Amino acid sequence: MFKTLRDALRVKDIRKGLLFTFFILVVVRLGCIIPVPGLDTAAIKAYMESAFGDAGGLISTFTGGSFEQMSIFALNVTPYITSSIIMQLLTIAIPALEEMQKDGEDGRKKMTAITRYVTILLAIIESLGLAIGFDRGNYYTINTTLGYFVVLITLTAGSAFVMWLGEKVTEYGVGNGISIILLINIVSRMPSDFKDLYVMFVKGKDIVDQVIAVAIVLGVILVTVVLVVLLQDGVRKIPVQYAQKVQGRRNVGGQQSHIPLKVNTSSVIPVIFASSILSVPSVVMNLFNLKASGTWAKILEGLNQGYWCNPNHPWASIGLIVYILLVVFFAYFYTSVTFNPMEIANNMKKGGGFIPGIRPGKPTQDYLNKILNYIVFIGAVGLIIVAIIPIFFNGWFGANVSFGGTSLIIIVGVIIETIKQIESKMIVRNYSGFLNS
């Protein structure tokens, strides 16, 4: 990786792209510390922690802490990410969107435009919901009507501006802009997390305990990162053979290829969906000032990740079991709507391709379904292991950090994809082609 970056800095175009990306990230981080005017931000931070629970922690991680501080970039890239997921799901459900997606560059531009509109709509809805919540908590330091207007306009404009910055990074910088911004938001929270770990496990201990604590922390982080890399890079290659055809006096075709099936086909989507669903009851209860007691209080306790793997709250283990089942369910569900074995089998049949030992058509589709189900299960198990490692240490030892399994999967995935893009740009630049031979 470091060799790739060193070589990339010697290329003028890539160096300019990296500097442009760095400049945009500085702008994003500055926007994450400028508060929205007219709000009591100190009281809002406490309100966010109580009202949103685990979902607030996830949102705070994705926004680099700007959400809990209620800065002008408080929504950050979350509306765009949600909009992208919605558009992916709607593409499967609405034939017109599916045709648009297949319509080459023009279709891609239309899909991008629709995603932008949905992002703005989601930002308006989320901003309005926050403005109403601030009114109920008396968190405005200005006139309430003006406060509504300021929050709605500032947060919506901030989200739209971050989306525009991400698109500019994609166009003029290096890597996928939205992913790069999401990466820097997550990484920005790590120094404070390491500080908390130091205070909790190292500070004030004798030298032997300090060494043991540091070794355990670094070992857990290293093992988790290695698991994430293996999970992200794991691919099952299905061999494909294309039959030879006679065109004129030439034989064409006959080449070999493969279908790459990623082990983690759904990335972090199942973990995000599962965490969001489990946090809905707590969010609703806090937003409407409802109080739970008896059985309902135990149920809410079981849905809170902070109590999972905690020996003092054995009842909460039921919530962990529900979480695991939801991750497995969404892994299969999301893969089923984004990967169509029947379409792949038909396209292979039309192109004269076949999997060795498998007949074209329905047998190929059944074979792909069988392999896919096996791979998705392995990917889901890997996701669960990576997600539960920080949950276990949080519940058992109280090591509460923001860079959990979800964050590490995003960090590793974005870094790997960005390095690959830099390498591909270097290859394209250095390829002389037949005209220069």
N, C-alpha and C positions, 0 to 999 in steps of 0.2 A: 504493500500500500504506500509506504513512504517513498519507495523508489519511483512509483507511478507519479506521485505528487511532485517529486523533485524534477523528473523529466518533463512533466506538464508545465512547470513554471518556466522552462526554457523556451516554450512555444508562446509567441506573442499573443495570439488570439485566445488561447486557453488562459494565459496569465491575466488578460484583460477581463475575461469572463469570471475568473475567481475573484478579482478585485471588485468587480461590479456586484457580485453576489455578497461579498463581505460588506460592502457599503449598504446594500439593502437590508442586511441582517442588523446592522447598527441602527438603521432607521426604525426597524421593527422593535428592537429592544428599548429604544428611547420612547417609542409610543406606549410600551408596556408599563412605563413608570410615571406617565403623566396622568393624573387622576381626572375623572369626569367632574366638571365644575358643579357646585351646588349640592354636593352629597357629603354626608358624614362617613368618610371611608373607614374610620376605625370601628364604628358601630356596624357597618355593613360587613366587614370581615368576619366578625363574630356571628352575624346573621347567616352568612353564606355557609359557615362551618356547621351550624345547627340545622339549617333548612335543607341543604343538599346532601349532607352526609358523604358516602363513598362516591356518589356521582360528582359532588363538588370537588373532591380530591382528584378525580380523573380529569375533569374540566380544567382545574387549576394547573395540572401537569401539562395538558395540551396547550394551554395559553401562556405557559411560562410564569404563572403566578399573577398575571394581569387581571384574571377574573375575580379573585378574592380581594385584590386591591382596587377593583373597579376603575381601571384606567380606560383611556380612550380606545385601546385595543382589547378591551375585556373579552369580547366574543372571539377575536382573533380568527383562526382558520376553522373553528368548529362548525359554523354554518355551511362553509364550503364542503367540508368533509361529509357532513350529513346530507347535503344536497347531492354530492357525487354518489353516495350509497343509494339514495332514493332513486336517482336516475338509472343506476345499474339495475335495480329491481324493477322499475317501470319499463325498462327496455324489454324485459322478458314478458311482461304482462300486456304491453300495448304494441300491436304489430306495426303501427306507423313509426314508432320510435325505433323498433328493430330494423325496419327498412332504412330509416334515416342513418342509423349507425353503419349499415353496410354500404352507404352511398358515397364511399371514398372521402376525399378531402372536404367537399361541400357538406356532406352529412356530418362530418366531425365538427366543422365550424358551427353548424346549426345546433348540434348537441351541446357544444361549449357555451353557446349563447343562452340556451334554455337553462343550463346548469347555473349560469350567472344570475338569471332572473329568479330561480328558485332559491339561490343563496341569499339574495336581497330580501325575498319574502320571508325566509326563515329568520334572518337577522331582525327584521321589523317585528315579527311575532315574539321572538325571544326578548328583544329590547322592551316591548310593551309589557310583557309579563314581569320583567324585572322592575319597570317603572311602577307598576301596580303594587308589587311587593314592597318597594321602598316607601310608597305612600302609606301602606298599612303599618309599617314599622316606624313611621315618622323620621325617616332618615334624610329628608330634604332640609337644606339650610337656606333655601330660597322659596319663593312662592310655589305652591304645589303644582299649579297649572304650568308654570314656566319650567318647573323641574321635570314634569312629564315630557315636555317638548325637548328639553336639553338632553335627557337620557335617550329618548327615541332617536333623535337626529345624530347625536354623538356616537352611540354604539353602532348604529346602522352604517353611518359613514365610515367609522373605523374598520368595521368588518369588510366593507366594500374596498377600502383602500388597501388593506392587507391582501385581499384577493388579487387586486391589480398589481401589487408589488410581487406577489408570487408568480403571476403570469409573466411579468417582466424578467424575473430571474430565469424562468424557463426559456424565454426568447433570447435574452442577451447574456445570461450568466451560465452557470454550470449546474446540471441536474434538474430535477423537477422542483419548481419554485415552492409550491405548497408543502411538499415533503421536507424541503430544506428548512423552511420556516418552522414547521412542526418539530424538526430535529433540534434546532437551536433553542426552542422554547423548553423542550424536555431537558436538554443539557444544562440550561441556565439554572435549573433547580438543584442540580447535583452538588454544587459547593455547600449549600446550606444543609443538604442531607448528610454529607460526609462530616460536616461540623457537628451535627446532632449525634451521629454515630460515635464521634470522638468523645464528646461530652458524656455520652451514656456508657460506653464500654472501656474507654482508655484513660480519660482524665482522672487523676487522683489515685490510680491503681499503682501497685509496685511494678517494677520493670518486667518481671516474668509474666504477670497477668496482661500487661500491655502488649507484649510480643505475641502472646497467645491470641488475644482479642483481635489484633491487627491481622494476624495470619488467618484466622477464621473468617473475618470480614472479606479480606481479599480473595480467599479461597472460594467462598460462596459466590462472590461476584464473577470470578474467573470461570467457575463451573457453569454458572447460568449463561454467561456470554457464549461459551463453547457450545452449550446445548442449543442456544438460539441460532448460532451460525450453522450448525448441522441441520437444524430444522428449516432454516431459510434456504439453504443450498441443496437440500435433499431433493433429488429428481428421479423418477422412474421413467426410463426411456423405452417406449414401445416401438420395436422395429417395424418399418413399413417398406415394402418392396413394390416398385412400380413396373408393370409389364411393358415389354418392348412393343412398339408400334412401327409399322412401315409407312413412311411418308415419302412418296416418290421413290427414289433409289436409296433412301437412307433409313436406318433403324434409329428411332428416337425412343427415349424412355429407358427403362431397365435400371435406373439408379436406385440406390437405397437411401432411406431417410429414417426419421424416427419422430414419434409424438412425445414431447416432454411433459410429463405429469408431475407437477410439484407436490412434494409431500405435504407442505403447508399451503394448500390451495386457496384457503380463505384468509390467510394472513392473520391480523389481530381482530378481524370483524367479530368472530364468535365471542371473544373475551369482552369486547366493548358492548355488544348486544346483551350478553348475560349480566354484566355489571349494571348496565342501565336499567334493565327490567327489575332486578332485585332492589334497586334504589328507588323505584317509583313510589311504593307505599310510604316510605319515610319522607320523601319530598312532598307528597300530597298532604300527609299529616301535619308537617311543619308549615306549609304554605297556608293552610286553612286553620292553623292553631288548634288542631284536634289532639286530644290526649288519649293515649292508649293505656289500658290496664289489664291485669290478669293474663289471659291467653294471648290477647293481641299484643301486649307488651313483650311477651316471650317470642312471638312470631317476628316482630320488628327487630328484636335482639338477634335472632337467628339470621336475619337478612343483612345485618351489618357486618362487613368484612373485618372490622376492628375486633370482633368477638370470636372470629373463627380461629381454631387451633389454640384457643385460650383455655388452659385447664380449669380456670375459675368459672367458665361459662360453657359447660359441656353441652347444654341444650343447643347452642349456636352451631354445632356440627351438622345439624339438619340443613341449615342454610348452605353450608359448604357442599353437601351432597346435591342439593338443588342446583347450585352453581355449576358443578361438574356436569350434571345432566344437560343443563342449558347450553354449555359450551359444546358438548358433543352434538346436540340437536342443531344448533346454528352452524356448526361446521358442515354437517351434511346438507342443511337447507341452503346455505349460501353457495356451496359448490354446485348444488343441483340447478340453481337459477343462473349460474355464470358459466357452466360447462355442460354442453349438450352432446352426449355421445352419439345420439341418432344423427345429428347434423354432420358430425365428423365422419361417421361411417358412410353416410350418403355421399359426402364430398370425395372421400377416398374411392368409393365405387365408381363415381363419375370420372375421376381422374385416372382410373386403371390401377389404383393402389390397393394393396391388401397386406394384412398382417400374416407373416409366414405361419402356416398351420391352421389358420382361421379363415373360414369362407367369408367373402364380402357380404354386406347387407346386415340382416338381423343377427347372425352369429357374431359379427364384428362388434355390433352395438352391445350385445350381451357380454362379450368379453371385456369391452372397455368399462361397462358398468361394474363388472365383478372386480376388476383391477382398481377402479376408482373408489369403490366402497372400502376396499382393503387399505388403500393409501390414505383416504380421508380419516379412517379410524386411527391410523398411526399418527397422522398430523394432529388430530384432536388430543390424543394422549400426550404428545409432545407439548402442545399448547397448555394443557392442564398442569403438567409438571413444571413448566417454566412459570406459569401464573401462580402456582401454589407455593413455590419456594419463598418468595418474599412475604406471602400471607402467613406461612408457618412461622417464620422468624419474627414477624410482627406480633402474632398472637402469643407465641411461647416466650419470646425474650423482650417484646415491646420495641423492636427495631422498626419504627415507622419511617419509611422512606418513600419518595415519590417515584424513583426509578424501579418500578416493579416489572413484572414479566411483560406487560403490555408495552411499557416504555422501551425496554431493552429490545424487543422484537422490532419496534419502529426504528430505533437507532441503528441497529445492525442492518436492517433491510435497506434503509435510506443510504447508509454509507456504502454498502456493497453495490447498489444500483448506481450511485454517483461515480464511484471508482470505475465501474464498467463503462459508463458513458464517457468519462475522461479518456479511458484507454481506446475506445472506439473512435473518438475524435482524433487522437494521435495517430491511429492506424490509417484513417482516411487522409489525414494531412500528409503522411509519409508515403502513401501509395502513389507511385509515379504514373502507373497506367501504361497502356500500350502506345499512347501517342508520344510519350517521352522516351520510349525504348530505343 
